[in-house]
Every structure is written in C-alpha cells, then in structure tokens.
Amino acid sequence: MVERRQYKRFAAFLNVKCVESDNQAEKIKCRSFNIGEGGIGIYSEKQLKRGDLYNLEIRLPGAENNIPATAEVIWSKSISPYCYNSGLYLLDISSTDRRRLVDAAFAD
C-alpha cells in the first residue's frame, strides 16, 4: 500500500469540538486519534460527509486557549454502530497553532 500523506502523523488523543460550517447549531464532540501538520484523524458519534467543512476547536492538555482551525472531511467510515473514524485536512490554521499542535502530539 502506498502512503499518500504528505506529512507524518503522530498518535494523539485530544478533545475536539467540530461545528459544521453550514450548520453552526450542531456541535459534535470528537476525539482525535492522530495528528500531523496537514491533518487530523478523529472519532465521532456522527458520520461526517466527505467534502464538508468544519470549524474545529482542539483542546491541548494544560493549555489556556483551544486551537481554532477549519478543516475539510477527506474520508469517513463506520467502525461500529455510532462510532466513526474520519480524516480531516487542515485548511485554515495559524502557523503558530499548527506548530503547537504538532509539538503536543510529539510530546505524547
């Protein structure tokens, strides 16, 4: 199998709040399972639709401020009833926050 990712991923288990860009009323609590400079893998109770955009708030342990980002769903699949894995590409995140995210993942 050929690896298609541009950046290395690190296992990281962080709380993530996802809000669909087109539906600000629905907040989805998620948990990351890996993070890299280009994207984030998450678990959720709801299947995310490929191509949809989400506003994320990523919580780093011990940090005062969450990391805001906008991400696009690249893939999503069911792993059990009411549990889904999804891969999101980080479209909009500051370079400082991107570095904080990777540093936190690498520290684990």
Secondary structure as GFF3:
##gff-version 3
##sequence-region A 1 108
A	DSSP	beta_strand	9	11	.	.	.	ID=ss1
A	DSSP	beta_strand	15	20	.	.	.	ID=ss2
A	DSSP	beta_strand	23	36	.	.	.	ID=ss3
A	DSSP	beta_strand	39	44	.	.	.	ID=ss4
A	DSSP	beta_strand	53	58	.	.	.	ID=ss5
A	DSSP	beta_strand	67	80	.	.	.	ID=ss6
A	DSSP	beta_strand	83	92	.	.	.	ID=ss7
A	DSSP	alpha_helix	95	107	.	.	.	ID=ss8
###
